[in-house]
Amino acid sequence: MQEIDWDIRREGRAWEDGEAEDRWQLTPEKFEMMDGRLFLDEEQRLLLLGLLLENVGADAAVRLGDPNVWHAAVAGLPR
């Protein structure tokens, strides 16, 4: 996956003038689904997730789904 300097914060944010166009260039050309998964590969899915997380923030993301899953994911991070 290409190296991107994500700026994901607890609260979502709008992209600033100097980064908005660069971020827009990362978006997939079109949404597609194959075998029940969005996009053809994991890299495209992760790119879209990073873009969305910058815009909506981590606080909104962790309110989706089971909190125990989020706690387990954070506990599994390397130290």
C-alpha positions in Angstrom: 0.0 0.0 0.0 1.2 3.5 -0.8 2.6 5.5 2.2 0.1 8.2 3.2 0.5 10.5 6.1 -3.0 10.2 7.5 -4.3 12.9 9.9 -7.1 11.0 11.6 -8.3 12.8 14.7 -11.0 12.1 17.3 -13.3 14.6 15.7 -13.7 14.7 11.9 -12.3 17.5 9.9 -12.6 19.0 6.4 -9.5 18.9 4.3 -7.6 22.1 3.9 -6.9 23.8 0.6 -3.4 22.4 0.4 -4.5 18.8 0.9 -8.1 18.5 -0.5 -7.0 17.9 -4.1 -4.4 15.3 -3.1 -7.0 13.5 -1.0 -9.5 13.6 -3.8 -7.0 11.9 -6.1 -6.9 9.0 -3.7 -10.6 8.2 -4.1 -11.7 5.3 -6.3 -13.0 6.2 -9.7 -16.2 4.4 -9.1 -17.7 2.1 -6.4 -17.8 -1.5 -7.4 -18.6 -4.7 -5.6 -17.3 -8.2 -6.2 -18.2 -11.3 -4.1 -19.8 -9.1 -1.4 -16.8 -6.8 -0.9 -16.5 -3.2 -2.0 -13.7 -2.6 -4.5 -11.3 -5.2 -6.0 -8.5 -5.1 -3.4 -7.7 -4.4 0.2 -5.6 -1.3 -0.7 -8.6 0.5 -2.2 -10.8 -0.4 0.8 -8.1 0.9 3.2 -7.7 4.1 1.2 -11.4 4.9 1.3 -11.5 4.0 5.0 -8.6 6.4 5.8 -10.3 9.2 3.8 -13.6 8.7 5.6 -11.9 8.5 9.0 -10.2 11.8 8.4 -13.6 13.3 7.6 -15.8 11.7 10.3 -13.2 11.2 13.1 -12.4 8.2 15.3 -15.1 9.1 17.9 -17.8 8.5 15.3 -16.2 5.4 13.9 -16.0 3.6 17.3 -19.6 4.2 17.9 -20.4 1.8 15.0 -20.6 -1.8 16.0 -19.7 -3.7 19.2 -17.4 -1.7 21.6 -15.8 -5.0 22.6 -14.5 -5.4 19.1 -12.9 -1.9 19.2 -11.4 -2.6 22.6 -9.9 -5.9 21.4 -8.5 -4.3 18.3 -6.7 -1.6 20.3 -5.5 -4.2 22.8 -4.0 -6.1 19.8 -1.9 -3.1 18.7 1.9 -3.5 19.0 3.5 -1.5 21.7 
